[in-house]
Amino acid sequence: MALILLTGYVVAQSPPVSRFLNWLASKPQNQGQALALTVVVAR
């Protein structure tokens, strides 16, 4: 389990993935859009 968490953290901190996540997180403009994005990404 620790290896899975560590690997996920390292991937998320890599520059291309980090840029993508920051771009994606900047898209919702209100709470409803943020909820919809969370539902879509979590599926």
HTML snippet that shows the backbone in 3Dmol.js (N, CA, C, O; Angstrom):
<script src="https://3Dmol.org/build/3Dmol-min.js"></script>
<div id="view" style="width:600px;height:400px;position:relative"></div>
<script>
const pdb = `
ATOM      1  N   MET A   1       0.834  -1.192   0.000  1.00  0.00           N
ATOM      2  CA  MET A   1       0.000   0.000   0.000  1.00  0.00           C
ATOM      3  C   MET A   1       0.875   1.251   0.000  1.00  0.00           C
ATOM      4  O   MET A   1       0.580   2.225  -0.692  1.00  0.00           O
ATOM      5  N   ALA A   2       1.937   1.214   0.771  1.00  0.00           N
ATOM      6  CA  ALA A   2       2.829   2.368   0.819  1.00  0.00           C
ATOM      7  C   ALA A   2       3.468   2.621  -0.548  1.00  0.00           C
ATOM      8  O   ALA A   2       3.656   3.771  -0.944  1.00  0.00           O
ATOM      9  N   LEU A   3       3.795   1.566  -1.253  1.00  0.00           N
ATOM     10  CA  LEU A   3       4.397   1.720  -2.579  1.00  0.00           C
ATOM     11  C   LEU A   3       3.411   2.367  -3.552  1.00  0.00           C
ATOM     12  O   LEU A   3       3.803   3.192  -4.377  1.00  0.00           O
ATOM     13  N   ILE A   4       2.150   2.002  -3.458  1.00  0.00           N
ATOM     14  CA  ILE A   4       1.124   2.609  -4.321  1.00  0.00           C
ATOM     15  C   ILE A   4       1.003   4.095  -4.025  1.00  0.00           C
ATOM     16  O   ILE A   4       0.948   4.909  -4.946  1.00  0.00           O
ATOM     17  N   LEU A   5       0.960   4.453  -2.748  1.00  0.00           N
ATOM     18  CA  LEU A   5       0.865   5.865  -2.371  1.00  0.00           C
ATOM     19  C   LEU A   5       2.090   6.652  -2.834  1.00  0.00           C
ATOM     20  O   LEU A   5       1.960   7.753  -3.367  1.00  0.00           O
ATOM     21  N   LEU A   6       3.264   6.092  -2.631  1.00  0.00           N
ATOM     22  CA  LEU A   6       4.494   6.767  -3.031  1.00  0.00           C
ATOM     23  C   LEU A   6       4.560   6.952  -4.548  1.00  0.00           C
ATOM     24  O   LEU A   6       4.928   8.022  -5.031  1.00  0.00           O
ATOM     25  N   THR A   7       4.202   5.909  -5.291  1.00  0.00           N
ATOM     26  CA  THR A   7       4.216   5.998  -6.755  1.00  0.00           C
ATOM     27  C   THR A   7       3.228   7.051  -7.249  1.00  0.00           C
ATOM     28  O   THR A   7       3.558   7.832  -8.142  1.00  0.00           O
ATOM     29  N   GLY A   8       2.033   7.083  -6.688  1.00  0.00           N
ATOM     30  CA  GLY A   8       1.045   8.095  -7.066  1.00  0.00           C
ATOM     31  C   GLY A   8       1.532   9.495  -6.784  1.00  0.00           C
ATOM     32  O   GLY A   8       1.319  10.403  -7.588  1.00  0.00           O
ATOM     33  N   TYR A   9       2.182   9.680  -5.654  1.00  0.00           N
ATOM     34  CA  TYR A   9       2.726  10.996  -5.304  1.00  0.00           C
ATOM     35  C   TYR A   9       3.814  11.422  -6.281  1.00  0.00           C
ATOM     36  O   TYR A   9       3.829  12.563  -6.744  1.00  0.00           O
ATOM     37  N   VAL A  10       4.719  10.509  -6.591  1.00  0.00           N
ATOM     38  CA  VAL A  10       5.822  10.831  -7.504  1.00  0.00           C
ATOM     39  C   VAL A  10       5.288  11.181  -8.888  1.00  0.00           C
ATOM     40  O   VAL A  10       5.758  12.133  -9.511  1.00  0.00           O
ATOM     41  N   VAL A  11       4.311  10.419  -9.372  1.00  0.00           N
ATOM     42  CA  VAL A  11       3.723  10.709 -10.690  1.00  0.00           C
ATOM     43  C   VAL A  11       3.036  12.065 -10.663  1.00  0.00           C
ATOM     44  O   VAL A  11       3.195  12.850 -11.598  1.00  0.00           O
ATOM     45  N   ALA A  12       2.278  12.358  -9.617  1.00  0.00           N
ATOM     46  CA  ALA A  12       1.553  13.629  -9.531  1.00  0.00           C
ATOM     47  C   ALA A  12       2.504  14.817  -9.447  1.00  0.00           C
ATOM     48  O   ALA A  12       2.145  15.916  -9.870  1.00  0.00           O
ATOM     49  N   GLN A  13       3.700  14.623  -8.915  1.00  0.00           N
ATOM     50  CA  GLN A  13       4.664  15.707  -8.788  1.00  0.00           C
ATOM     51  C   GLN A  13       5.522  15.901 -10.039  1.00  0.00           C
ATOM     52  O   GLN A  13       6.267  16.877 -10.125  1.00  0.00           O
ATOM     53  N   SER A  14       5.429  14.996 -11.000  1.00  0.00           N
ATOM     54  CA  SER A  14       6.214  15.166 -12.219  1.00  0.00           C
ATOM     55  C   SER A  14       5.691  16.394 -12.968  1.00  0.00           C
ATOM     56  O   SER A  14       4.490  16.662 -12.951  1.00  0.00           O
ATOM     57  N   PRO A  15       6.577  17.135 -13.621  1.00  0.00           N
ATOM     58  CA  PRO A  15       6.162  18.390 -14.251  1.00  0.00           C
ATOM     59  C   PRO A  15       4.984  18.283 -15.226  1.00  0.00           C
ATOM     60  O   PRO A  15       4.072  19.105 -15.132  1.00  0.00           O
ATOM     61  N   PRO A  16       4.945  17.322 -16.156  1.00  0.00           N
ATOM     62  CA  PRO A  16       3.808  17.298 -17.088  1.00  0.00           C
ATOM     63  C   PRO A  16       2.479  17.005 -16.384  1.00  0.00           C
ATOM     64  O   PRO A  16       1.467  17.639 -16.681  1.00  0.00           O
ATOM     65  N   VAL A  17       2.482  16.057 -15.462  1.00  0.00           N
ATOM     66  CA  VAL A  17       1.242  15.704 -14.760  1.00  0.00           C
ATOM     67  C   VAL A  17       0.834  16.844 -13.841  1.00  0.00           C
ATOM     68  O   VAL A  17      -0.352  17.154 -13.729  1.00  0.00           O
ATOM     69  N   SER A  18       1.787  17.463 -13.191  1.00  0.00           N
ATOM     70  CA  SER A  18       1.494  18.592 -12.311  1.00  0.00           C
ATOM     71  C   SER A  18       0.867  19.751 -13.091  1.00  0.00           C
ATOM     72  O   SER A  18      -0.098  20.358 -12.627  1.00  0.00           O
ATOM     73  N   ARG A  19       1.408  20.057 -14.268  1.00  0.00           N
ATOM     74  CA  ARG A  19       0.832  21.120 -15.108  1.00  0.00           C
ATOM     75  C   ARG A  19      -0.597  20.777 -15.514  1.00  0.00           C
ATOM     76  O   ARG A  19      -1.481  21.633 -15.475  1.00  0.00           O
ATOM     77  N   PHE A  20      -0.825  19.512 -15.907  1.00  0.00           N
ATOM     78  CA  PHE A  20      -2.165  19.086 -16.303  1.00  0.00           C
ATOM     79  C   PHE A  20      -3.144  19.201 -15.138  1.00  0.00           C
ATOM     80  O   PHE A  20      -4.256  19.699 -15.311  1.00  0.00           O
ATOM     81  N   LEU A  21      -2.744  18.747 -13.961  1.00  0.00           N
ATOM     82  CA  LEU A  21      -3.631  18.814 -12.802  1.00  0.00           C
ATOM     83  C   LEU A  21      -3.942  20.262 -12.422  1.00  0.00           C
ATOM     84  O   LEU A  21      -5.077  20.578 -12.067  1.00  0.00           O
ATOM     85  N   ASN A  22      -2.945  21.139 -12.495  1.00  0.00           N
ATOM     86  CA  ASN A  22      -3.182  22.557 -12.212  1.00  0.00           C
ATOM     87  C   ASN A  22      -4.121  23.165 -13.243  1.00  0.00           C
ATOM     88  O   ASN A  22      -4.995  23.958 -12.893  1.00  0.00           O
ATOM     89  N   TRP A  23      -3.948  22.801 -14.514  1.00  0.00           N
ATOM     90  CA  TRP A  23      -4.831  23.303 -15.571  1.00  0.00           C
ATOM     91  C   TRP A  23      -6.259  22.824 -15.332  1.00  0.00           C
ATOM     92  O   TRP A  23      -7.206  23.607 -15.414  1.00  0.00           O
ATOM     93  N   LEU A  24      -6.408  21.538 -15.038  1.00  0.00           N
ATOM     94  CA  LEU A  24      -7.721  20.963 -14.820  1.00  0.00           C
ATOM     95  C   LEU A  24      -8.406  21.578 -13.597  1.00  0.00           C
ATOM     96  O   LEU A  24      -9.609  21.836 -13.625  1.00  0.00           O
ATOM     97  N   ALA A  25      -7.655  21.809 -12.540  1.00  0.00           N
ATOM     98  CA  ALA A  25      -8.221  22.379 -11.317  1.00  0.00           C
ATOM     99  C   ALA A  25      -8.626  23.833 -11.492  1.00  0.00           C
ATOM    100  O   ALA A  25      -9.440  24.339 -10.719  1.00  0.00           O
ATOM    101  N   SER A  26      -8.078  24.515 -12.486  1.00  0.00           N
ATOM    102  CA  SER A  26      -8.412  25.928 -12.690  1.00  0.00           C
ATOM    103  C   SER A  26      -9.684  26.124 -13.509  1.00  0.00           C
ATOM    104  O   SER A  26     -10.162  27.252 -13.627  1.00  0.00           O
ATOM    105  N   LYS A  27     -10.244  25.053 -14.079  1.00  0.00           N
ATOM    106  CA  LYS A  27     -11.408  25.170 -14.959  1.00  0.00           C
ATOM    107  C   LYS A  27     -12.726  25.467 -14.256  1.00  0.00           C
ATOM    108  O   LYS A  27     -13.455  26.340 -14.729  1.00  0.00           O
ATOM    109  N   PRO A  28     -13.083  24.803 -13.159  1.00  0.00           N
ATOM    110  CA  PRO A  28     -14.388  25.088 -12.544  1.00  0.00           C
ATOM    111  C   PRO A  28     -14.437  26.511 -11.988  1.00  0.00           C
ATOM    112  O   PRO A  28     -13.493  26.980 -11.352  1.00  0.00           O
ATOM    113  N   GLN A  29     -15.556  27.183 -12.243  1.00  0.00           N
ATOM    114  CA  GLN A  29     -15.721  28.564 -11.801  1.00  0.00           C
ATOM    115  C   GLN A  29     -16.668  28.697 -10.610  1.00  0.00           C
ATOM    116  O   GLN A  29     -16.778  29.776 -10.027  1.00  0.00           O
ATOM    117  N   ASN A  30     -17.352  27.612 -10.241  1.00  0.00           N
ATOM    118  CA  ASN A  30     -18.242  27.650  -9.085  1.00  0.00           C
ATOM    119  C   ASN A  30     -18.317  26.257  -8.472  1.00  0.00           C
ATOM    120  O   ASN A  30     -17.713  25.307  -8.970  1.00  0.00           O
ATOM    121  N   GLN A  31     -19.076  26.154  -7.373  1.00  0.00           N
ATOM    122  CA  GLN A  31     -19.130  24.883  -6.651  1.00  0.00           C
ATOM    123  C   GLN A  31     -19.783  23.774  -7.470  1.00  0.00           C
ATOM    124  O   GLN A  31     -19.363  22.620  -7.388  1.00  0.00           O
ATOM    125  N   GLY A  32     -20.790  24.102  -8.245  1.00  0.00           N
ATOM    126  CA  GLY A  32     -21.459  23.091  -9.060  1.00  0.00           C
ATOM    127  C   GLY A  32     -20.534  22.496 -10.099  1.00  0.00           C
ATOM    128  O   GLY A  32     -20.518  21.283 -10.304  1.00  0.00           O
ATOM    129  N   GLN A  33     -19.768  23.343 -10.751  1.00  0.00           N
ATOM    130  CA  GLN A  33     -18.819  22.862 -11.738  1.00  0.00           C
ATOM    131  C   GLN A  33     -17.711  22.033 -11.081  1.00  0.00           C
ATOM    132  O   GLN A  33     -17.256  21.040 -11.649  1.00  0.00           O
ATOM    133  N   ALA A  34     -17.285  22.438  -9.902  1.00  0.00           N
ATOM    134  CA  ALA A  34     -16.270  21.681  -9.183  1.00  0.00           C
ATOM    135  C   ALA A  34     -16.806  20.298  -8.806  1.00  0.00           C
ATOM    136  O   ALA A  34     -16.086  19.304  -8.896  1.00  0.00           O
ATOM    137  N   LEU A  35     -18.065  20.241  -8.385  1.00  0.00           N
ATOM    138  CA  LEU A  35     -18.672  18.954  -8.054  1.00  0.00           C
ATOM    139  C   LEU A  35     -18.778  18.076  -9.297  1.00  0.00           C
ATOM    140  O   LEU A  35     -18.471  16.885  -9.238  1.00  0.00           O
ATOM    141  N   ALA A  36     -19.204  18.644 -10.411  1.00  0.00           N
ATOM    142  CA  ALA A  36     -19.328  17.875 -11.645  1.00  0.00           C
ATOM    143  C   ALA A  36     -17.965  17.354 -12.095  1.00  0.00           C
ATOM    144  O   ALA A  36     -17.854  16.204 -12.518  1.00  0.00           O
ATOM    145  N   LEU A  37     -16.935  18.180 -12.011  1.00  0.00           N
ATOM    146  CA  LEU A  37     -15.593  17.743 -12.373  1.00  0.00           C
ATOM    147  C   LEU A  37     -15.132  16.600 -11.477  1.00  0.00           C
ATOM    148  O   LEU A  37     -14.534  15.637 -11.957  1.00  0.00           O
ATOM    149  N   THR A  38     -15.403  16.701 -10.192  1.00  0.00           N
ATOM    150  CA  THR A  38     -15.020  15.652  -9.261  1.00  0.00           C
ATOM    151  C   THR A  38     -15.720  14.338  -9.586  1.00  0.00           C
ATOM    152  O   THR A  38     -15.104  13.273  -9.550  1.00  0.00           O
ATOM    153  N   VAL A  39     -17.007  14.418  -9.902  1.00  0.00           N
ATOM    154  CA  VAL A  39     -17.768  13.205 -10.237  1.00  0.00           C
ATOM    155  C   VAL A  39     -17.213  12.574 -11.510  1.00  0.00           C
ATOM    156  O   VAL A  39     -17.044  11.356 -11.571  1.00  0.00           O
ATOM    157  N   VAL A  40     -16.928  13.381 -12.520  1.00  0.00           N
ATOM    158  CA  VAL A  40     -16.426  12.853 -13.788  1.00  0.00           C
ATOM    159  C   VAL A  40     -15.034  12.231 -13.605  1.00  0.00           C
ATOM    160  O   VAL A  40     -14.766  11.147 -14.125  1.00  0.00           O
ATOM    161  N   VAL A  41     -14.172  12.897 -12.887  1.00  0.00           N
ATOM    162  CA  VAL A  41     -12.800  12.403 -12.709  1.00  0.00           C
ATOM    163  C   VAL A  41     -12.787  11.169 -11.813  1.00  0.00           C
ATOM    164  O   VAL A  41     -11.980  10.266 -12.033  1.00  0.00           O
ATOM    165  N   ALA A  42     -13.648  11.110 -10.822  1.00  0.00           N
ATOM    166  CA  ALA A  42     -13.649   9.993  -9.879  1.00  0.00           C
ATOM    167  C   ALA A  42     -14.212   8.711 -10.487  1.00  0.00           C
ATOM    168  O   ALA A  42     -13.959   7.628  -9.958  1.00  0.00           O
ATOM    169  N   ARG A  43     -14.946   8.800 -11.551  1.00  0.00           N
ATOM    170  CA  ARG A  43     -15.513   7.608 -12.166  1.00  0.00           C
ATOM    171  C   ARG A  43     -14.486   6.875 -12.884  1.00  0.00           C
ATOM    172  O   ARG A  43     -14.770   5.832 -13.474  1.00  0.00           O
TER     173      ARG A  43
END
`;
const viewer = $3Dmol.createViewer("view");
viewer.addModel(pdb, "pdb");
viewer.setStyle({}, {cartoon: {color: "spectrum"}});
viewer.zoomTo();
viewer.render();
</script>
